[in-house]
Amino acid sequence: MDLRKLRYFLTVVEAGGFRRAAEVLNIAQPALTRQIQALEAELGAPLLVRGPTGVAPTGQGAAIVDEIREILARIDALPGLVAPAAARLCCDIRLGLPSALADVLFGTLIERVHAKHPGIHIICQEGAAGLIENVENGVLDLAVVSVTSPKAKYQCDLEYLTEEQDYLIALPDHCPKDSSMSIADMLEQPLILTPQPNARRQNLEQLARKNGVTLKVVAEAATMSAQLNLVLRGLGVAVLPRSVARLMQRDGQVKAVAVTGLLSWRTMLGARECRNPAAAKAVAHELRQIFLAYDQQTGSNADIMD
């Protein structure tokens, strides 16, 4: 059986349609369709069905998805099993990090990885937009993202690292005197937010709709430094995790106030088809250890690096 057809079928299932799968595989959509039809003829059963929201596996197709995924993973791992350990860990690993997370985490990660695996070269894609999709389609090997639900599901490996409290960041005279505030009060503030797509931004939009209000977005900026600059100019307030809040308030120019009940989950995503699983595993281990170390230092996962 042609393994390429199995890979094509799995990509269509995970992409939810032929058009996106063809883009991921970099082949023409008619050619992809013919390959799937040939696989169905070879197996003697229909594997895919078109629905109102895209393409989904039939009962027969769903029955073999996990088997195909395991077969392909084993095939892809074969080169790593026979290559010397040093060779397996001499490669590029493509890592995605939100801008604020890259500001405070990336340097530590590079130091740790270089100390143990000098042959691993980490290429960082910075910015929240597209990180999840790029891990799902294999453009990135790993990413750390924020999600607003611990039940989020993606077409990639997922590991929850920690939960973190979100804070309102403002000039002292623009900030409540209390150490905490309600979500309803936060939604009334002039907000400086990360542009869409962004999990925290999407959560705030949903909360605003539930509370019957419209977010007062006065500016949008993707980086921590840009948001801080806007806050310092008195243009509005930012809503960010505690780790970023701690960095912003180090010089005493801004104040951080906890928004009661506003939480986010730090999540590590891994591509299911990785060019060098051993190296990706090594980098993932160091990311995990960094988060664990900050948990132990603070005694609470609320202060984890963002």
NUGU-775164 format. One record per residue (C-alpha): residue in three letters; x, y, z. Coordinates in pm, whole numbers, padded with zeros to 5 digits, always signed. Each point is the difference from the previous one (the first is absolute). Layout:
BEGIN
ALAXYZ ...
***
This chain:
BEGIN
MET+00000+00000+00000 ASP+00124+00350-00089 LEU+00083+00184+00321 ARG-00039+00329-00183 LYS-00373-00065-00046 LEU-00035-00070+00372 ARG+00175+00328+00081 TYR-00225+00186-00241 PHE-00313-00154+00155 LEU+00111+00090+00354 THR+00078+00357-00105 VAL-00346+00043-00153 VAL-00162-00130+00319 GLU+00206+00228+00225 ALA-00046+00302-00227 GLY-00374-00060-00030 GLY-00001+00048-00375 PHE+00182-00054-00329 ARG+00088+00364-00065 ARG+00192+00057+00324 ALA+00157-00346-00020 ALA+00123+00073-00352 GLU+00159+00323+00128 VAL+00171-00184+00287 LEU+00126-00275-00232 ASN+00089+00248-00276 ILE-00177-00197-00273 ALA-00289+00077-00231 GLN-00343-00073+00142 PRO-00112-00220-00297 ALA+00314-00212+00043 LEU-00072-00039+00369 THR-00358-00103-00075 ARG+00121-00267-00242 GLN+00241-00139+00260 ILE-00280-00031+00257 GLN-00227-00165-00255 ALA+00275-00248-00082 LEU+00042-00080+00370 GLU-00375-00055+00038 ALA+00003-00233-00300 GLU+00297-00190+00144 LEU-00169-00045+00338 GLY-00341-00063-00152 ALA-00188+00250+00215 PRO-00090+00372+00000 LEU+00224+00184+00246 LEU-00120+00362-00016 VAL-00336+00174-00022 ARG-00072+00367-00067 GLY-00213+00181+00258 PRO-00126+00354+00063 THR+00318+00094+00188 GLY+00254-00183-00215 VAL+00128-00351-00053 ALA-00020-00267+00269 PRO+00096-00368+00011 THR-00268-00261-00054 GLY-00041-00278+00256 GLN+00257-00206-00190 GLY+00232+00297-00031 ALA-00023+00089+00370 ALA+00083-00359+00090 ILE+00344+00022-00164 VAL+00104+00359+00082 ASP+00186-00087+00321 GLU+00161-00304-00162 ILE+00126+00211-00290 ARG+00130+00267+00235 GLU+00196-00260+00197 ILE+00137-00164-00316 LEU+00123+00332-00138 ALA+00151+00103+00333 ARG+00197-00324+00014 ILE+00119+00042-00358 ASP+00106+00360+00064 ALA+00190-00105+00313 LEU+00212-00263-00176 PRO+00285+00235-00108 GLY+00036+00122+00357 LEU+00027-00355+00131 VAL+00304-00085-00211 ALA+00177+00338-00001 PRO+00266+00070+00265 ALA-00131+00192+00299 ALA+00219+00301-00083 ALA-00136+00013-00354 ARG-00360-00020+00118 LEU+00049+00310+00213 CYS+00177+00211-00264 CYS-00284+00174-00176 ASP-00236+00297-00009 ILE-00306+00004+00226 ARG-00269+00249-00092 LEU-00163+00146+00310 GLY-00296+00237+00025 LEU-00038+00241+00293 PRO-00231+00297+00065 SER+00197+00325+00009 ALA-00029+00052+00375 LEU+00105-00358+00064 ALA+00297+00032-00234 ASP+00112+00315+00186 VAL+00032-00178+00333 LEU+00053-00367-00086 PHE+00200-00043-00319 GLY+00340+00097+00139 THR-00030-00247+00287 LEU-00105-00274-00241 ILE+00296+00063-00233 GLU+00245-00016+00292 ARG-00142-00329+00126 VAL-00018-00167-00341 HIS+00348+00110-00109 ALA+00149-00125+00326 LYS-00132-00353-00058 HIS-00051-00021-00375 PRO+00229+00245-00183 GLY-00099-00151-00335 ILE-00363+00112+00032 HIS-00070+00333-00168 ILE-00331+00155+00107 ILE-00178+00226-00247 CYS-00266+00208+00176 GLN-00319+00122-00166 GLU-00114+00284+00221 GLY-00358+00119+00022 ALA-00329-00161+00097 ALA-00164-00004-00344 GLY+00006-00334-00178 LEU+00200-00198+00257 ILE-00260-00272+00050 GLU-00061-00041-00373 ASN+00373-00011-00073 VAL+00052-00283+00248 GLU-00300-00187-00138 ASN+00131+00014-00357 GLY+00363-00068+00091 VAL+00148+00342-00072 LEU+00101+00017+00368 ASP+00129-00291+00209 LEU-00105+00148+00335 ALA-00187+00298+00138 VAL-00110+00134+00338 VAL-00335+00176-00015 SER-00265+00137+00232 VAL-00343-00157+00001 THR-00303+00106+00201 SER-00142-00348+00048 PRO+00171-00314+00132 LYS-00216-00202-00240 ALA+00140+00144-00325 LYS+00072-00258-00270 TYR+00230+00035-00300 GLN+00142-00218-00278 CYS+00333-00032+00179 ASP+00144-00131+00324 LEU-00103+00212+00297 GLU+00136+00032+00353 TYR-00134+00241+00262 LEU+00287+00164+00186 THR-00165+00227+00255 GLU-00287+00233+00083 GLU+00064+00372+00037 GLN-00191+00293+00146 ASP-00064+00293-00235 TYR+00055+00359+00112 LEU-00101+00351-00098 ILE+00305+00222-00062 ALA-00046+00376+00039 LEU+00159+00321+00120 PRO-00040+00029+00379 ASP-00249+00287-00025 HIS-00205-00193-00260 CYS-00017-00313+00211 PRO-00235-00113+00280 LYS+00152+00025+00346 ASP-00100-00357+00083 SER+00227-00295-00082 SER-00273-00161-00211 MET-00295+00094-00218 SER-00296-00174-00158 ILE-00026-00105-00362 ALA-00296+00237-00042 ASP+00207+00298+00120 MET+00291-00102-00225 LEU-00232-00008-00303 GLU-00086+00367+00057 GLN+00364+00109-00037 PRO+00160+00153-00313 LEU+00194-00306-00118 ILE+00332-00048-00179 LEU-00020-00354-00137 THR+00188-00250-00211 PRO-00141-00016-00356 GLN-00205-00298-00113 PRO+00049-00292-00026 ASN+00089-00028+00368 ALA-00150-00230+00264 ARG-00005+00262+00277 ARG-00153+00259-00233 GLN-00266-00247-00116 ASN-00084-00080+00361 LEU-00044+00368+00082 GLU-00229+00042-00300 GLN-00213-00292+00119 LEU-00014+00135+00356 ALA-00110+00339-00131 ARG-00286-00158-00194 LYS-00110-00198+00307 ASN-00002+00321+00202 GLY-00191+00189-00269 VAL+00276+00251-00068 THR+00242+00084-00280 LEU+00372+00006+00063 LYS+00145+00350+00003 VAL+00311-00076-00206 VAL+00208+00316-00032 ALA+00309-00164-00156 GLU+00138-00337-00110 ALA+00363-00109+00028 ALA+00159-00344-00028 THR+00311+00050+00215 MET+00044+00055+00372 SER+00218+00308-00056 ALA-00255+00164-00229 GLN-00285-00060+00245 LEU+00206+00138+00288 ASN+00084+00312-00200 LEU-00369+00064-00063 VAL-00086-00055+00366 LEU+00276+00241+00108 ARG-00144+00263-00233 GLY-00327-00027+00189 LEU-00193-00120-00304 GLY-00157-00299+00173 VAL+00061-00318+00198 ALA+00131-00341-00103 VAL-00120-00347+00107 LEU+00289-00244+00025 PRO+00122-00299+00206 ARG+00165+00058+00334 SER+00346-00086-00131 VAL-00013+00285-00250 ALA-00158+00227+00260 ARG+00296-00063+00232 LEU+00244+00102-00272 MET-00198+00312-00086 GLN-00023+00125+00359 ARG+00366-00055+00095 ASP+00082+00369-00024 GLY-00316+00104+00183 GLN-00148+00196-00288 VAL-00308-00222-00034 LYS-00222-00195+00236 ALA-00137-00354-00043 VAL-00344-00096+00133 ALA-00129-00359-00009 VAL-00323-00050-00194 THR-00194-00249+00212 GLY-00094-00312-00194 LEU+00196+00092-00313 LEU+00245-00285-00067 SER+00194-00146-00290 TRP+00177-00330-00052 ARG+00355-00028-00131 THR+00005-00284-00251 MET+00282-00165-00196 LEU-00089-00125-00347 GLY+00205-00249-00198 ALA-00026-00089-00369 ARG-00108-00361-00057 GLU+00233-00023-00299 CYS+00333+00142+00117 ARG+00320-00008-00208 ASN+00212-00088+00304 PRO-00207-00140+00288 ALA+00304-00052+00226 ALA+00106+00367-00022 ALA-00358+00124+00039 LYS-00035-00220+00309 ALA+00320+00150+00146 VAL-00124+00358-00052 ALA-00344-00090+00139 HIS+00169-00142+00309 GLU+00188+00325+00063 LEU-00320+00205-00045 ARG-00172-00225+00250 GLN+00285+00040+00249 ILE-00006+00380-00033 PHE-00368+00011+00088 LEU+00054-00244+00287 ALA+00287+00207+00138 TYR-00210+00316+00012 ASP-00280-00191+00169 GLN+00243-00111+00269 GLN+00150+00348+00042 THR-00333+00171+00052 GLY-00183-00279+00176 SER-00288+00065-00238 ASN-00056-00045-00369 ALA-00143+00350-00013 ASP+00350+00144-00054 ILE+00110-00223-00285 MET+00187+00162-00285 ASP-00228+00121-00279 
***
